[in-house]
Amino acid sequence: MPKRGTRESSVEKGSELRARGKLFRRQVVAALLANPPAVPSARPPMAQIGGKRGPLSDALAWVAKSGVALDPKVLAAFGGDRDSLLFDTLAGVVLRSMEQANDPSRWFERTEPLILPYRDGSVRFGIFDPTTDRDGFIEALLGRPVPARPRYDRNPPIVPARFASEFDDLRSYLGASIDDTIALFGMTSGEAVRETGPLDRVAAHMADGDPVLASVQQAAVRIDPDGFAASPLGRVELGIMRAAHRWRTPRADIQLASAWDLGFAGRIGMAFWSGAWGLRSYRAALAAHLRYLFDYAVAPQNRWRDARTRREAMTVWQVARYALIEPAPHITRPMIARVLRSENPTDYDSEDEAVTIRRLYRLSAALKASSPIASEM
C-alpha cells in the first residue's frame, strides 16, 4: 500500500491481466465479426453505461450504442493487434470477473487494486470489479489517510469544469491548433464534426498514446457524426475547437467515479483522481461514493460479514446475472435455499429450511435497495 500522501500505479503488476485481456478482446471481436448479431435486437441491451456527466463515461455511452459498437469499422479498430492500456485492462477485468462468477470456490477471492496513469501520471484512473479489494483500491487511488466519514454517499462528486482561460489553452489541452479553429470557425457543430482531420488529431492526443482508443473514437465519429456532436464530449470538443459562442455547458462537469452493468459479466467501476490541490476537498466525498459503488452496485454481497450470508447473497445476485443471458425457468428463493442447504449441509445443521428461505427473501430485498441501509448486517 502507498505511504501517507502517496499513490501507486499498477502498470507493471497488471501486465499479465492486460495480456489476457488483449487476447480476450480480440477473441470477442473475431466472434462478432464472424457471427454478427442482429441489430437492433428485440431484447433490451444487457449493457447499461452509466455516469452521464463524466467525459469517459459519456464517450463509452455513445460508443456502446449497438449501431456504433457493432459496426465492422469500430470492431476492426477495437480488435486491433496493438496494445491498449484502457481496453486491455477493461477486457482483463471483465474476463476475471466472469471466471470468478462461474467458480463458486473463488467467489470471495480478493484482487489487488488496478491504478493506471494518464497524462504522464498527473491523472490516474482505477478500474474495479467484484473481485477488487475495496479498501485497498480506495487507499491506492487516493493515498493515505483515507477519509472515513461519511461512510457512504450515493451521489457522485462532480467537479465543475470552470474555464477561465483563453481558447488557446483549451485547444492545447485537446491537442488542437489555431489552424483547426480557423478551419472550423463559423461552422455549425454538424458541419464541423464531419471535418475528420482535426477530430482525428484530438482523438489521438486525448488517447494519451493508446492507439486502440484513438482508432475506436476516430471510426465511431465517422459512423455516427451526429451522435458524437450531440454527446457531452462532442459538444465540449467541438465548442472549444470552433471557439463557439456560449459553448460552455454544465454537462462538461467531470464525474469522478461511475459503475457500469455489463450483463452476465457483472458490474465494473472506474474512478479518476489527480493530486491537484483543487481536488483535495473532494477526497472524502469520493471515498464515500466509492464505498457506495462497491457495496451497493458492484459487489453488494460483501456488505455481510459472515461467509454463509455472503454466499447466499452472492447466489441470489448471480441468479439475476444468469437470467440476462437466455430466457430460463423462474428460479424461486425456496429452490435456491434447497440447493444451498444440500451443497453446504454443515452451515445449516441447526436451521430449518423455512428460516433459510425467509433470510433469502430479506437478502433479495436488501440487494435491490437503492440507498445504504442504516444498520450493519
Phi, psi and omega in degrees: 000151181289153176288169180306130176079359180245165180223161187241162173243145184246025184299312184289312184286350176263010185294321179293318178299317180293324178296316177294322180295320179298315178298316180296316179303314182289326178293319179298315180296317179300319179294320180291322178291326180284327182226076184298130177288156178293137178227126359279157179271148177286339180272151178294150182296142178285325184273133175235110182267116183260194177074066190287353184246003178264140184298318179289319178300318179297318180295318179294321180298320179290312182294332184285351177301134188303322181295335177268308187298326184264005176292136182305327180293318178291318179298320178298319178293318182292328182267015181296163185277352182283154179287148178223113180302317182287301188290324178293321177293314179300315180296321177296320179294317178298316179298314179299318180296319179294318179298318180292321180298330181273359182230092183306333180292344182250008186303329187248019170291148178241139180248158182289157179297147174248104180240119188239150185273153173219143181056057178059030176087356179291336174232143176236148171232141180244142179242133181223155179219186183299342181275346190286136174292116188299303185294324178295322180295312183297320180293319180293326181283314188264341186083166179272153350280149178274126178300133182265344181231139357290156181292313180232149170215113182293327184276131180288145174291132180247124179265115180297135177268092181262120182249100181261352185269180179281166180297336179302317181293320181290320176299319180299320179297321180282341185088017177266168181240168176297328177295325177296317179296318179299319181292326185261350187299135179087349177282154168286164179297326178295326177284317184295324184292343179270358172272086193289336182303304178299320181292326177297318180294321177294317179300317180294320180293314183288339177286348173055047177086006178264099187293328180291316178300316179296316183295322179297314181293320180298318179292319183294323179297320180292326181284319184225068182297322181291325177295320177294316181299329181275344181286155177305318179298316180294320179298319180292310182301310183292326178296316179293314184294328181269354188053047187287141177293132178058040180283340186295143181212145176301336181287000171276353179298156189255124174268126190277344181207144179213159173229142184234142179264119182255025179072230183298331180291354179089197180247143175232160181228163178216141179223148179244148175204153177220154177278010182301140182302323183294346180265354185303324182289351181263357186299312183297317181294320180291318178300317180294321180289323177296319176299322178296313181298317178299311192273345182233353180235313188266314183222063186294339180295339183281000176290340182264142188277316187279148188297322183296314181292323177297319179296318179296315180296319179296321179296314178299318180297316182289327178302319177296325178295313182298326182295345180280344186280298181221151174302134184218161177303145181297127179261118184270164177295321175300323178297317178298318181300316182295320179295313181297319181292325180285328182274339181228063189299325183293337179285344187234019183304319186255021184232133176289153180299324181298325179293318178299316181297316180298322179293323179296323177294319178295320178296319179301316180294320181293324180291336179273353184299141182260359178215153182301142177270156191289320187267150174283141182249000000 
